[in-house]
Amino acid sequence: MPQTIHRWPAQQRVRTGPVAETLPPEIEDCGRVLLATTRSLVRSDIARTVRAALGSRLAAEHATMRAHSPLEDVLDLAAMIADSGAERVVTLGGGSVIDGAKVACRAAWEGVTDAEGLVGLAVSRGAEPEEWERVEPLPRIVAVPTTLSAAEFAPHAGYTDLAAGRKMRAVSPAQVPRAVLLDPAATLETPAELLLSSGIRAVDHAAERLCARDRAPFSDAVSRQALVMLARALPAIRRTAADLAARSEAQQAMWLSVMGGWSGVPVGASHGIGYILGGARGVPHGITSCLGLPAVMQWNEPVNRDRQAEIAHLFGGATGHAALRRFIRDLGLPTTLAEVGIGESEIEPLAARWDGGPPIATNPRPVRSHADVAEILRLMR
């Protein structure tokens, strides 16, 4: 039996229920709290609910985090954290604001105040978080997610150097939110395409791990259950937008979708190509999975056809890639590069951006060259 290690991130609690009830217990030991959100949510009903729950503890608010967590926005938030003396950061939003807040908190802990220092926090995408049995840094995050990206359950964070068109990753066990508050009502104001495509991001987390080269029983169990629930919940949300039960099921499923990573089971080329498309062309996280997951499954089929048969069964198709393409299409989401404005002439330059590292390097069918990456990209046409 090979030696393995299962790592738990430094997350203390996941609460399910209305934010008005679950947030106050998470800040009762704090004097000053910072709210980090986005322009699209700043005037929303859920933002008003969060502010009311924070009450007099709300010391500052940052609402300018853009998609893919640009360096400039992360530095601005880090400076606000330091200036406000916040003891906790409450994030309201999806993966970009959550990841941006993770890196901003890390910058505040380590005194990073410029872009060079922030770039210096980046690590290899294959890096694991170090041990976390130490004094808890301040501030930590309490996350109120409004999408299904599952960023709130991970100790790593993606952020982007827009000038270079490069997406980076920082890893630290304490970056993971101290607590996550799952309230399906928090997703009601999220645009349908954003919510459903982030749900496909959760499908991507689970599907790539269920079909990984090196698997683990824990990962298989949570990944399989996540796919069962997402296959049911996402079409239900598409049919009936106000279905809170379906939204709650999708939230529970996206939580399960990332937990296989704690057993050390990696994701593959869909995630890695997604980082390239996001960093170079600004394609949203969820949409990169809509494009990449079916194509990568198709490319991997020669080496994991038996594992993909289970995905085909769950999503109702003859093959895993065909089932996923149809499922994504039925949700009204794109599956081709052309639909996001990327033409044939861009495929080779995009493929050349791969640096040889994971998670493309941990793909079940080995990716050995930029030509292989280009071949996968052409399956997205």
C-alpha positions as CSV (number, residue, x, y, z in Angstrom):
1,M,0.0,0.0,0.0
2,P,1.6,3.3,-1.0
3,Q,2.1,6.0,1.6
4,T,-0.5,8.8,1.4
5,I,-1.4,11.8,3.6
6,H,-4.8,13.4,4.1
7,R,-4.6,17.1,4.9
8,W,-7.4,19.1,6.5
9,P,-7.4,22.9,6.0
10,A,-7.7,25.2,9.0
11,Q,-11.4,25.6,8.7
12,Q,-13.4,25.5,11.9
13,R,-17.1,25.5,10.9
14,V,-19.6,25.4,8.1
15,R,-23.0,26.7,9.1
16,T,-26.2,26.2,7.0
17,G,-29.1,28.6,7.4
18,P,-30.1,32.3,7.0
19,V,-27.1,34.7,7.1
20,A,-29.0,36.9,9.6
21,E,-28.8,34.1,12.1
22,T,-25.5,32.4,11.2
23,L,-23.2,35.5,10.9
24,P,-23.6,37.1,14.4
25,P,-22.0,34.1,16.2
26,E,-19.0,34.3,14.0
27,I,-18.2,37.9,14.9
28,E,-19.3,38.1,18.5
29,D,-15.6,38.0,19.6
30,C,-14.6,40.9,17.3
31,G,-14.7,44.7,17.7
32,R,-14.0,45.6,14.0
33,V,-15.0,43.7,10.9
34,L,-14.4,44.5,7.2
35,L,-16.9,43.5,4.5
36,A,-15.4,42.6,1.1
37,T,-17.8,42.3,-1.8
38,T,-18.2,43.4,-5.4
39,R,-19.8,46.3,-7.2
40,S,-22.5,44.0,-8.5
41,L,-23.5,43.1,-5.0
42,V,-23.0,46.3,-3.0
43,R,-26.6,47.4,-3.4
44,S,-28.1,43.9,-3.2
45,D,-30.6,42.6,-0.6
46,I,-28.1,40.1,0.6
47,A,-25.5,42.8,1.2
48,R,-28.1,44.8,3.2
49,T,-28.8,41.6,5.3
50,V,-25.0,41.1,5.9
51,R,-24.6,44.8,7.0
52,A,-27.5,44.5,9.3
53,A,-26.0,41.4,10.9
54,L,-22.6,43.1,11.3
55,G,-24.2,46.2,12.9
56,S,-21.8,48.5,14.7
57,R,-18.9,46.1,14.1
58,L,-18.7,47.0,10.4
59,A,-15.5,49.2,10.3
60,A,-14.9,49.3,6.5
61,E,-16.2,48.0,3.2
62,H,-14.3,47.1,0.1
63,A,-16.5,46.6,-3.0
64,T,-14.2,46.8,-6.0
65,M,-12.7,43.3,-6.4
66,R,-12.9,42.4,-10.1
67,A,-13.0,39.0,-11.8
68,H,-9.8,36.9,-11.4
69,S,-8.7,38.9,-8.4
70,P,-6.2,41.4,-10.0
71,L,-3.0,42.3,-8.2
72,E,-4.1,45.9,-7.9
73,D,-7.5,45.1,-6.3
74,V,-5.8,42.6,-3.8
75,L,-3.3,45.3,-2.8
76,D,-6.1,47.8,-2.3
77,L,-8.0,45.4,-0.1
78,A,-4.8,44.5,1.9
79,A,-4.2,48.2,2.6
80,M,-7.8,48.7,3.8
81,I,-7.5,45.6,6.1
82,A,-4.4,47.1,7.6
83,D,-5.8,50.6,7.9
84,S,-9.1,49.5,9.4
85,G,-7.6,47.3,12.1
86,A,-10.2,44.6,11.2
87,E,-10.1,41.5,13.3
88,R,-12.2,39.6,10.8
89,V,-13.0,39.9,7.0
90,V,-16.5,38.9,5.9
91,T,-16.5,38.0,2.2
92,L,-19.8,38.3,0.2
93,G,-19.5,37.0,-3.4
94,G,-18.0,34.3,-5.5
95,G,-14.5,32.9,-6.1
96,S,-12.9,36.2,-7.1
97,V,-13.7,38.1,-4.0
98,I,-13.1,35.1,-1.8
99,D,-9.7,34.4,-3.4
100,G,-8.8,38.1,-3.4
101,A,-9.6,38.3,0.3
102,K,-7.4,35.3,1.0
103,V,-4.4,36.8,-0.6
104,A,-5.1,40.2,0.9
105,C,-5.2,38.7,4.4
106,R,-2.0,36.9,3.7
107,A,-0.4,40.2,2.5
108,A,-1.6,41.9,5.7
109,W,-0.2,39.1,7.9
110,E,3.2,39.3,6.2
111,G,3.4,43.1,5.7
112,V,3.3,42.9,1.9
113,T,2.4,46.3,0.4
114,D,3.5,46.2,-3.3
115,A,3.0,44.2,-6.4
116,E,6.4,42.7,-6.3
117,G,5.8,41.3,-2.8
118,L,2.4,40.0,-3.8
119,V,3.9,38.2,-6.8
120,G,6.4,36.7,-4.4
121,L,3.6,34.9,-2.5
122,A,2.9,32.8,-5.6
123,V,3.9,29.1,-5.5
124,S,3.8,26.1,-7.8
125,R,0.3,25.0,-8.4
126,G,1.3,21.6,-7.0
127,A,2.3,23.0,-3.7
128,E,0.6,21.8,-0.5
129,P,-0.3,23.9,2.5
130,E,2.1,23.6,5.4
131,E,1.1,22.5,8.8
132,W,-1.3,24.8,10.6
133,E,-0.9,24.0,14.3
134,R,0.3,27.4,15.2
135,V,-1.0,30.8,16.5
136,E,-3.9,31.8,14.3
137,P,-3.1,34.9,12.2
138,L,-5.5,37.9,12.2
139,P,-7.7,38.7,10.4
140,R,-9.3,35.4,9.3
141,I,-12.2,35.2,6.8
142,V,-15.9,34.3,7.3
143,A,-17.3,33.6,3.8
144,V,-20.8,34.1,2.6
145,P,-20.7,32.5,-1.0
146,T,-23.1,33.7,-3.7
147,T,-21.9,31.2,-6.3
148,L,-20.9,27.5,-6.5
149,S,-17.2,27.9,-7.1
150,A,-16.3,26.3,-3.8
151,A,-13.3,28.8,-3.3
152,E,-14.4,29.2,0.3
153,F,-13.4,25.6,1.1
154,A,-9.8,25.8,-0.2
155,P,-6.5,26.9,1.3
156,H,-5.2,28.1,-2.0
157,A,-6.2,31.3,-3.9
158,G,-5.8,32.4,-7.5
159,Y,-5.0,36.0,-8.3
160,T,-3.9,37.7,-11.6
161,D,-1.2,39.9,-13.0
162,L,-3.4,41.5,-15.7
163,A,-0.4,43.2,-17.4
164,A,1.3,39.9,-17.9
165,G,-1.9,37.9,-18.5
166,R,-0.7,35.4,-15.9
167,K,-2.7,33.7,-13.2
168,M,-0.9,32.8,-10.0
169,R,-1.6,30.9,-6.8
170,A,-0.9,31.4,-3.2
171,V,-1.2,28.6,-0.6
172,S,-1.5,28.8,3.1
173,P,-3.7,26.7,5.4
174,A,-5.0,29.7,7.3
175,Q,-6.1,31.4,4.0
176,V,-9.1,29.1,4.0
177,P,-12.0,30.9,5.6
178,R,-12.4,30.3,9.3
179,A,-16.1,29.7,8.8
180,V,-18.4,29.3,5.8
181,L,-22.0,30.3,5.9
182,L,-24.2,28.5,3.4
183,D,-27.5,30.3,2.8
184,P,-29.2,29.4,-0.5
185,A,-31.0,32.8,-0.4
186,A,-27.6,34.4,-0.8
187,T,-27.5,33.0,-4.4
188,L,-30.9,34.4,-5.5
189,E,-29.5,37.6,-6.9
190,T,-26.6,35.9,-8.7
191,P,-27.1,36.0,-12.5
192,A,-28.2,32.6,-13.8
193,E,-25.3,32.1,-16.1
194,L,-22.8,32.9,-13.4
195,L,-24.5,30.6,-10.9
196,L,-24.9,27.7,-13.2
197,S,-21.4,28.0,-14.8
198,S,-19.9,28.1,-11.3
199,G,-21.9,24.9,-10.7
200,I,-20.1,23.4,-13.7
201,R,-16.9,24.5,-12.0
202,A,-18.0,22.2,-9.1
203,V,-18.7,19.4,-11.5
204,D,-15.2,20.0,-12.8
205,H,-13.7,19.6,-9.3
206,A,-15.4,16.3,-8.8
207,A,-15.2,14.8,-12.3
208,E,-11.5,15.4,-12.7
209,R,-10.8,13.8,-9.3
210,L,-13.1,10.8,-9.9
211,C,-11.2,10.2,-13.1
212,A,-7.7,10.9,-11.8
213,R,-4.7,8.7,-12.3
214,D,-4.1,8.4,-8.5
215,R,-7.3,8.1,-6.5
216,A,-8.3,7.6,-2.9
217,P,-11.5,6.1,-1.4
218,F,-12.3,9.3,0.4
219,S,-12.0,11.4,-2.7
220,D,-14.0,8.9,-4.8
221,A,-16.8,8.9,-2.3
222,V,-17.2,12.7,-2.0
223,S,-16.6,13.3,-5.7
224,R,-19.2,10.8,-6.7
225,Q,-21.8,12.1,-4.3
226,A,-21.1,15.7,-5.5
227,L,-21.8,14.7,-9.1
228,V,-25.0,12.9,-8.2
229,M,-26.3,16.0,-6.4
230,L,-25.1,18.5,-9.0
231,A,-26.7,16.4,-11.9
232,R,-30.0,16.8,-10.1
233,A,-29.7,20.3,-8.6
234,L,-28.4,22.4,-11.5
235,P,-31.2,21.5,-13.9
236,A,-33.7,22.1,-11.1
237,I,-32.4,25.6,-10.6
238,R,-32.5,26.2,-14.3
239,R,-36.2,25.2,-14.4
240,T,-37.3,27.0,-11.3
241,A,-35.0,29.9,-10.3
242,A,-36.7,30.3,-6.9
243,D,-36.1,26.7,-5.8
244,L,-34.3,27.1,-2.6
245,A,-34.1,23.4,-1.9
246,A,-32.2,22.9,-5.2
247,R,-29.9,25.8,-4.4
248,S,-29.2,24.3,-1.0
249,E,-28.5,20.9,-2.5
250,A,-26.1,22.6,-5.0
251,Q,-24.3,24.3,-2.2
252,Q,-23.8,21.1,-0.3
253,A,-22.6,19.4,-3.5
254,M,-20.0,22.1,-4.3
255,W,-18.6,21.6,-0.8
256,L,-18.2,17.9,-1.4
257,S,-16.8,18.6,-4.9
258,V,-13.5,20.0,-3.5
259,M,-12.9,17.7,-0.6
260,G,-11.2,15.0,-2.6
261,G,-8.2,17.3,-2.8
262,W,-7.6,16.9,0.9
263,S,-6.7,13.3,0.2
264,G,-4.1,14.5,-2.2
265,V,-6.0,13.6,-5.4
266,P,-5.2,16.2,-8.0
267,V,-7.3,17.8,-10.7
268,G,-6.0,17.8,-14.3
269,A,-5.9,19.7,-17.6
270,S,-9.3,21.2,-17.5
271,H,-8.4,23.2,-14.4
272,G,-4.9,24.0,-15.8
273,I,-6.2,25.2,-19.2
274,G,-8.9,27.1,-17.4
275,Y,-6.1,29.1,-15.6
276,I,-4.6,29.9,-19.0
277,L,-7.9,31.1,-20.5
278,G,-8.7,33.1,-17.4
279,G,-5.4,34.8,-17.1
280,A,-4.8,35.5,-20.8
281,R,-8.3,36.1,-22.0
282,G,-10.3,36.9,-18.9
283,V,-12.7,34.0,-19.4
284,P,-14.7,33.5,-16.2
285,H,-13.8,30.6,-13.9
286,G,-17.1,28.7,-14.5
287,I,-17.1,29.2,-18.2
288,T,-13.5,27.8,-18.5
289,S,-14.9,24.6,-17.0
290,C,-17.8,24.6,-19.4
291,L,-15.3,24.7,-22.3
292,G,-12.5,22.6,-20.9
293,L,-14.1,19.7,-19.0
294,P,-15.8,17.9,-21.9
295,A,-12.7,18.4,-24.1
296,V,-10.3,17.1,-21.5
297,M,-12.6,14.1,-20.8
298,Q,-12.6,13.4,-24.6
299,W,-8.8,13.6,-24.8
300,N,-8.4,11.4,-21.7
301,E,-10.8,8.8,-22.8
302,P,-8.1,6.3,-24.0
303,V,-6.7,6.0,-20.5
304,N,-9.7,6.3,-18.2
305,R,-12.7,5.1,-20.2
306,D,-13.9,2.9,-17.4
307,R,-14.0,5.8,-14.9
308,Q,-15.7,8.1,-17.4
309,A,-18.5,5.5,-17.9
310,E,-19.8,6.4,-14.4
311,I,-19.9,10.1,-15.4
312,A,-21.8,9.1,-18.6
313,H,-24.3,7.2,-16.5
314,L,-24.8,10.1,-14.1
315,F,-25.2,12.7,-16.7
316,G,-27.1,10.6,-19.3
317,G,-24.9,10.0,-22.3
318,A,-23.0,7.4,-24.3
319,T,-19.6,8.8,-23.2
320,G,-18.5,11.1,-20.4
321,H,-17.6,13.9,-22.7
322,A,-20.8,13.7,-24.7
323,A,-22.9,13.6,-21.6
324,L,-21.2,16.6,-20.1
325,R,-21.5,18.6,-23.3
326,R,-25.2,18.0,-23.5
327,F,-25.7,18.7,-19.8
328,I,-23.8,22.0,-20.1
329,R,-25.7,22.9,-23.3
330,D,-29.1,22.2,-21.6
331,L,-28.2,24.7,-18.9
332,G,-27.8,27.3,-21.6
333,L,-24.1,27.5,-21.2
334,P,-21.3,27.6,-23.9
335,T,-19.0,24.7,-24.8
336,T,-16.8,26.1,-27.5
337,L,-14.0,28.7,-27.7
338,A,-15.8,30.5,-30.5
339,E,-18.6,31.3,-28.1
340,V,-16.2,33.3,-25.9
341,G,-14.5,35.0,-28.8
342,I,-11.4,32.8,-29.1
343,G,-10.4,31.9,-32.7
344,E,-8.2,29.2,-34.2
345,S,-5.3,31.6,-34.6
346,E,-5.1,32.0,-30.8
347,I,-4.8,28.3,-30.0
348,E,-1.1,27.9,-30.4
349,P,-0.2,31.1,-28.5
350,L,-2.5,30.0,-25.6
351,A,-1.0,26.5,-25.5
352,A,2.5,28.0,-25.4
353,R,1.6,29.7,-22.1
354,W,1.7,26.4,-20.2
355,D,4.8,26.4,-18.0
356,G,5.0,22.6,-17.7
357,G,3.6,22.5,-14.2
358,P,0.5,21.1,-12.5
359,P,-2.4,20.7,-12.8
360,I,-1.9,20.1,-16.5
361,A,1.1,18.0,-15.5
362,T,-1.1,15.8,-13.2
363,N,-3.6,15.0,-16.0
364,P,-4.4,11.2,-16.2
365,R,-3.3,11.1,-19.8
366,P,0.2,12.6,-19.7
367,V,0.4,16.0,-21.4
368,R,4.0,16.2,-22.7
369,S,4.1,19.3,-24.9
370,H,2.5,22.5,-25.9
371,A,1.3,20.6,-29.0
372,D,-0.8,18.3,-26.6
373,V,-2.3,21.4,-25.0
374,A,-3.2,22.8,-28.4
375,E,-4.8,19.4,-29.3
376,I,-7.0,19.7,-26.3
377,L,-7.9,23.3,-27.1
378,R,-8.9,22.2,-30.6
379,L,-11.4,19.8,-29.1
380,M,-13.2,23.0,-27.7
381,R,-13.9,24.4,-31.2
